[in-house]
Amino acid sequence: MNKICSVIFLLFLIALLFSCGSGPDKEEQVYVRIPIEYRKASSIKLSEFVESIDVVPLETTEDNLIGEVGRIVFIDNKYYIKSTNGRQNAKIFVFNTDGNFLFKIDHRGVGPGEYVEMMDFQILQDSLLMTVSNGDYKTNLYNLQGNFIKQLNFRYNIAEIQPLVNGTILLYHFSLKETNMNVLCKLDSVFNIDYSFFEFSKTSVAKTCQINANAFSVCDEKVYFNYPFCDTIYQIAGQKYSPAYYIDFGNKKHPEGLITEKDGILEIEAKVKRLESVMSLYTYDITPRFVYLGFDDFERNVYMSLYSLQTGKVLTGRTIIDDLYFPGNRMVLTHNNIAVNMDKEELLWHIEPRVLLEGYETTRNSMNKEAWNAFCEKHPRLVSICSKLKEDDNPVLLRVKLKSSDNKK
């Protein structure tokens, strides 16, 4: 009996190590496990993870109406925000640190430097790199004011770009026939292809019909990578890669063998919907102190988790409850209001004006004159912003500084 138990335990360990076994081979099997507790009614209070919030109202004009936010890059005291309408009509709107609108980058068309569709963009040292399509695959280079410089001399179906500190670039792409099924490609500082790596199986290729908000994250010069329906975040070192974080959804993870190489996006969606409950990582980012995770379930309910690298504590919730500014105000997370990325140790979180306005009105109506005057003296900028805000304005950008483990309320 003891031998049988030992064998079962050994098999369990092997299954755990290869929980993302349909992906590429792993160089090492050393990683941090992040346990996720799943409850639809789960909530997180702001005081549990927030040290401070800087509120940036994004100016609204007829020329800069923001739809769905795909990426926010903060550089040289400017916010570059990719906005789409259902993944189409992509533009980049640029704002200063006060939220004043500066200009937009919009080159939709079929001529040189123009595009029908924009997939992704990233800021290099002094230029903007954009992957675009006119029915084919192109990568264009613009300056930081959006003026076209040149088209690069390769045509990969690129999902995401990641600039590195040494001036080189990583590409996550789907032109796998050209790279022997390797999904990552390294460019040198003058945009020549250096090498390809991270081989995909045919089953993993089927999963790429789903595109997540983030594939890459960079922290302290370490590069991380994740792809759809994979519960492992890999660390990249040159052409080698190894598991860094295992997102343990418990019995809510995708079953092995659920998705096959013949499945397209409709087949995958149908299979996922038939499951009683399953979780998928949608976005993530890594800082020296935290791993930030955004994920959804089979009903498209959206959750966020914060894992402290200092304490090992995990906060997970579907609803954010304000107990710092507008007490009792609540925000249910959706794909349109979850933070998609971070800037250093701060979440760049775009929220609809309605969320702030509801909290503002409820708080003001619940206080007597003396209490409201005290509130206004304590939060003058917040009150000033909310008093001018309209429900149909552009989203409000929150820079959320995360609380350190030794700074507890």
C-alpha positions in Angstrom: 0.0 0.0 0.0 2.9 2.4 0.9 4.5 1.7 -2.5 1.2 2.4 -4.3 0.8 5.7 -2.4 4.4 6.6 -3.3 3.7 5.9 -7.0 0.5 8.0 -6.9 2.3 10.9 -5.2 5.1 10.7 -7.7 2.6 10.8 -10.6 0.9 13.8 -9.0 4.2 15.7 -8.9 5.0 14.9 -12.5 1.5 16.1 -13.5 2.0 19.3 -11.6 5.4 20.0 -13.2 4.0 19.5 -16.7 0.7 21.3 -16.1 1.3 23.4 -19.1 2.7 20.4 -21.0 1.2 21.2 -24.3 3.6 24.2 -24.6 7.3 24.2 -25.4 9.9 22.2 -23.6 11.1 23.7 -20.4 14.8 24.2 -19.6 14.3 24.0 -15.9 11.5 23.0 -13.5 11.9 25.7 -10.8 9.1 28.1 -10.3 6.9 30.0 -7.8 3.4 28.7 -7.3 0.7 31.3 -7.1 -2.6 29.8 -5.7 -5.8 31.4 -6.9 -8.9 31.0 -4.8 -12.0 31.4 -7.0 -15.3 32.9 -5.7 -17.7 34.9 -7.8 -18.6 37.1 -4.8 -15.0 37.8 -3.9 -13.9 41.4 -3.4 -10.8 43.4 -2.5 -10.8 46.6 -0.4 -8.6 49.4 -1.7 -6.9 49.6 1.7 -5.6 46.1 1.2 -3.3 47.0 -1.7 -3.3 50.7 -2.3 -0.8 53.2 -0.8 -2.0 56.2 -2.9 -3.9 57.0 -6.1 -3.1 59.8 -8.5 -6.3 60.7 -10.5 -5.7 61.8 -14.1 -8.8 62.9 -16.0 -8.2 62.4 -19.7 -9.3 65.4 -21.6 -12.3 64.8 -23.9 -12.6 66.4 -27.4 -14.4 65.4 -30.6 -11.1 64.2 -31.9 -10.0 61.9 -29.1 -12.9 59.8 -28.0 -11.4 56.7 -26.3 -13.0 53.3 -26.9 -11.4 50.1 -25.6 -8.0 50.6 -24.2 -5.4 48.0 -25.4 -2.1 49.4 -24.1 -0.8 52.3 -22.1 2.8 53.4 -22.3 4.2 56.2 -20.1 7.4 57.8 -21.4 8.9 61.3 -21.3 6.0 62.5 -19.1 3.4 61.4 -21.8 0.8 58.7 -21.9 0.5 56.9 -25.2 -2.9 55.1 -25.2 -4.0 52.6 -27.8 -7.8 52.9 -28.3 -10.0 50.6 -30.5 -13.6 50.1 -31.2 -14.0 46.3 -30.8 -10.3 45.8 -31.9 -10.9 47.9 -35.0 -10.2 51.5 -36.0 -7.1 51.6 -33.7 -5.5 54.9 -32.9 -3.0 56.2 -30.4 -3.9 59.1 -28.2 -1.2 61.1 -26.4 -1.8 63.0 -23.2 0.5 64.8 -20.7 0.7 64.0 -17.0 -2.3 66.3 -16.2 -4.4 64.5 -18.8 -4.3 67.3 -21.4 -4.7 66.0 -24.9 -1.6 66.6 -27.0 -2.1 64.8 -30.3 -3.2 61.5 -31.9 -1.4 59.0 -34.2 -3.9 57.8 -36.8 -2.6 56.6 -40.2 -5.5 54.5 -41.4 -5.4 54.1 -45.1 -3.7 52.0 -47.8 -0.7 54.3 -48.8 2.9 54.3 -47.6 3.0 54.4 -43.8 -0.7 53.8 -43.5 -2.6 50.8 -42.3 -6.1 49.2 -42.2 -5.5 47.6 -38.8 -3.0 48.2 -36.0 -2.2 45.1 -33.9 0.3 46.5 -31.4 2.7 49.3 -30.7 5.7 49.9 -28.4 8.0 52.8 -27.7 11.6 52.4 -28.4 14.3 54.9 -27.3 13.3 57.6 -29.7 10.7 56.1 -32.0 7.4 54.2 -32.1 7.3 50.7 -33.5 3.8 49.6 -34.8 2.7 46.2 -36.2 0.0 46.8 -38.9 -1.9 45.1 -41.6 -3.5 46.0 -45.0 -4.5 42.4 -45.6 -0.8 41.4 -45.2 1.6 41.9 -42.4 3.8 44.9 -42.0 5.8 46.6 -39.3 6.2 50.4 -39.5 8.5 52.8 -37.7 7.3 56.3 -36.7 8.9 59.0 -34.6 7.3 59.9 -31.2 5.1 62.5 -32.9 3.7 59.9 -35.2 5.5 60.8 -38.4 6.3 57.9 -40.6 9.9 56.9 -40.9 10.1 53.6 -42.8 8.6 50.1 -43.2 10.8 47.3 -41.9 11.9 44.6 -44.3 10.1 41.6 -42.9 6.5 40.5 -42.9 5.5 38.5 -39.8 2.0 38.3 -38.3 3.1 39.9 -35.0 0.9 39.8 -32.0 3.1 41.8 -29.6 6.4 43.7 -29.4 8.8 43.9 -26.5 11.7 46.3 -26.5 14.7 45.3 -24.4 17.2 47.4 -22.4 20.1 46.8 -24.9 18.2 48.1 -27.8 17.1 44.8 -29.2 13.5 43.6 -29.6 11.5 40.5 -29.0 8.5 39.6 -31.2 5.6 37.3 -30.4 4.3 36.2 -33.8 2.2 33.6 -35.6 4.3 33.3 -38.9 5.5 29.9 -37.7 6.2 28.2 -41.0 8.9 30.8 -41.6 10.5 30.1 -38.2 10.2 26.3 -37.8 7.3 26.6 -35.4 9.2 29.0 -33.1 6.8 31.7 -31.8 9.4 34.2 -30.5 11.8 36.1 -32.6 14.8 38.3 -31.6 15.7 41.4 -33.6 19.0 43.3 -33.2 19.2 47.0 -32.7 18.8 47.7 -36.4 15.8 45.4 -36.8 17.5 42.5 -38.5 16.3 39.1 -37.4 18.9 37.5 -35.0 17.2 34.2 -34.1 13.9 32.5 -33.4 13.1 30.2 -30.5 10.3 28.8 -28.2 9.0 26.1 -30.3 5.2 25.5 -30.3 3.4 22.2 -30.7 0.5 22.0 -33.1 -1.9 22.1 -30.2 -0.3 25.3 -28.8 -0.7 26.9 -32.3 -4.4 26.3 -32.1 -4.5 28.3 -28.9 -3.1 31.4 -30.6 -6.5 32.2 -32.1 -7.1 33.8 -28.7 -5.0 37.0 -28.1 -4.4 38.1 -24.5 -3.8 41.7 -23.4 -0.2 41.0 -22.5 2.3 38.4 -23.6 5.4 40.0 -22.2 6.6 41.7 -19.0 10.0 43.1 -18.1 11.2 43.5 -14.5 14.8 44.3 -13.5 16.0 43.4 -17.0 14.3 40.0 -16.7 11.9 39.2 -19.5 8.7 37.1 -19.0 6.4 35.5 -21.5 2.9 33.9 -21.4 0.6 32.7 -24.2 -3.2 32.1 -24.2 -4.7 29.2 -22.2 -1.3 28.6 -20.5 -1.1 28.8 -16.7 2.7 29.2 -16.7 4.7 32.5 -17.0 8.1 31.8 -18.4 11.4 33.7 -17.9 13.4 34.3 -21.1 17.2 34.3 -21.0 18.7 34.5 -24.5 17.3 31.6 -26.4 16.6 29.6 -23.2 13.4 29.8 -21.2 12.1 28.2 -18.0 9.0 28.4 -15.8 9.1 31.3 -13.4 5.5 31.4 -12.1 2.8 28.7 -12.1 -0.7 30.1 -11.7 -2.6 27.4 -9.8 -6.3 27.6 -10.6 -6.8 24.3 -8.8 -9.8 22.4 -10.3 -10.7 25.5 -12.4 -7.7 25.1 -14.8 -8.1 24.1 -18.4 -8.2 20.2 -18.6 -5.4 18.6 -20.5 -6.4 17.7 -24.0 -9.3 20.1 -24.1 -8.0 22.0 -27.1 -6.7 20.1 -30.1 -4.6 21.2 -33.1 -7.8 21.1 -35.3 -9.7 23.6 -33.2 -10.4 27.1 -34.3 -11.6 30.0 -32.2 -15.3 28.9 -32.5 -14.5 25.3 -31.5 -12.4 26.6 -28.5 -15.1 28.9 -27.3 -17.7 26.2 -27.6 -15.6 23.8 -25.6 -14.9 26.3 -22.9 -18.5 27.3 -22.5 -19.5 23.7 -21.9 -17.3 23.5 -18.9 -18.8 24.2 -15.5 -15.9 26.5 -14.5 -12.5 27.2 -16.0 -10.1 30.1 -15.5 -7.8 31.7 -18.1 -5.1 34.3 -17.6 -5.9 37.4 -19.6 -3.2 39.9 -18.6 -0.3 40.1 -16.2 2.7 42.2 -15.2 5.6 41.7 -12.9 7.4 44.2 -10.6 10.2 43.7 -8.0 7.5 43.4 -5.3 4.4 42.1 -7.0 3.0 39.8 -9.7 -0.2 41.3 -11.0 -2.7 39.0 -12.7 -6.0 39.6 -14.6 -8.0 36.6 -15.6 -11.5 35.5 -16.5 -13.8 32.5 -16.2 -16.0 30.6 -18.7 -18.8 33.2 -18.1 -16.5 36.1 -18.9 -16.4 37.2 -15.3 -13.2 39.1 -14.7 -10.9 38.9 -11.7 -7.6 40.4 -10.5 -5.0 39.0 -8.2 -2.0 40.6 -6.6 0.8 38.2 -5.4 3.3 39.7 -3.0 6.8 38.5 -3.7 7.8 39.6 -0.2 5.1 37.8 1.9 3.7 35.2 -0.5 0.2 36.6 0.2 -2.4 36.6 -2.6 -5.3 39.0 -2.9 -8.0 38.0 -5.4 -11.3 39.6 -6.2 -13.9 40.3 -8.8 -15.2 43.5 -7.1 -13.1 46.5 -5.9 -14.5 48.2 -2.8 -13.5 51.8 -2.0 -12.9 52.2 1.7 -10.3 55.1 1.3 -12.0 57.8 -0.7 -15.7 57.2 -1.4 -16.5 54.6 1.2 -18.7 51.8 0.0 -18.3 52.7 -3.7 -17.9 49.5 -5.8 -16.5 48.6 -9.2 -17.2 45.2 -10.7 -14.2 44.3 -13.0 -14.8 43.8 -16.7 -12.5 43.4 -19.7 -13.0 47.1 -20.4 -12.0 48.4 -16.9 -9.3 46.0 -15.7 -5.8 47.4 -15.6 -3.9 46.0 -18.5 -0.3 46.9 -17.5 1.8 48.7 -15.0 4.4 51.5 -14.9 7.1 50.4 -12.4 5.2 49.7 -9.1 2.0 51.5 -10.2 -1.0 50.1 -11.9 -2.2 52.1 -14.9 -5.9 51.7 -14.4 -8.5 53.3 -16.7 -12.1 53.5 -15.3 -15.3 54.9 -16.6 -16.3 58.4 -15.2 -19.5 56.8 -13.9 -17.6 54.9 -11.2 -16.2 58.0 -9.7 -19.4 60.0 -10.2 -21.5 57.5 -8.3 -19.1 57.5 -5.4 -18.8 61.3 -5.4 -22.6 61.8 -5.4 -23.3 59.2 -2.8 -20.6 60.5 -0.5 -21.7 64.1 -0.8 -25.4 63.3 -0.2 -24.6 61.2 2.8 -22.6 63.9 4.6 -23.7 67.0 6.5 -22.2 70.4 5.5 -19.4 70.2 8.1 -18.4 66.6 7.2 -18.4 67.5 3.5 -16.2 70.6 4.0 -13.8 68.4 5.9 -13.8 65.9 3.0 -13.1 68.6 0.5 -10.2 69.9 2.5 -8.7 66.4 2.7 -9.2 65.5 -1.0 -9.3 68.9 -2.9 -8.0 67.5 -6.2 -10.4 64.6 -6.2 -13.4 66.8 -5.5 -12.3 69.3 -8.1 -12.0 66.6 -10.8 -15.3 64.9 -9.9 -17.2 68.2 -9.8 -16.3 68.8 -13.4 -16.6 65.3 -14.7 -19.3 64.1 -17.0 -20.6 60.6 -17.5 -19.8 60.6 -21.3 -16.3 61.9 -20.8 -13.2 59.9 -21.7 -12.0 57.3 -19.1 -10.2 58.5 -16.0 -6.7 57.2 -15.6 -5.7 56.1 -12.1 -2.0 55.7 -11.2 -2.4 53.2 -8.3 0.7 53.0 -6.1 0.8 49.5 -4.5 1.2 49.2 -0.8 4.4 47.6 0.5 4.2 44.7 2.9 5.7 46.7 5.7 3.2 49.5 5.2 0.0 48.1 6.6 -3.0 50.1 7.5 
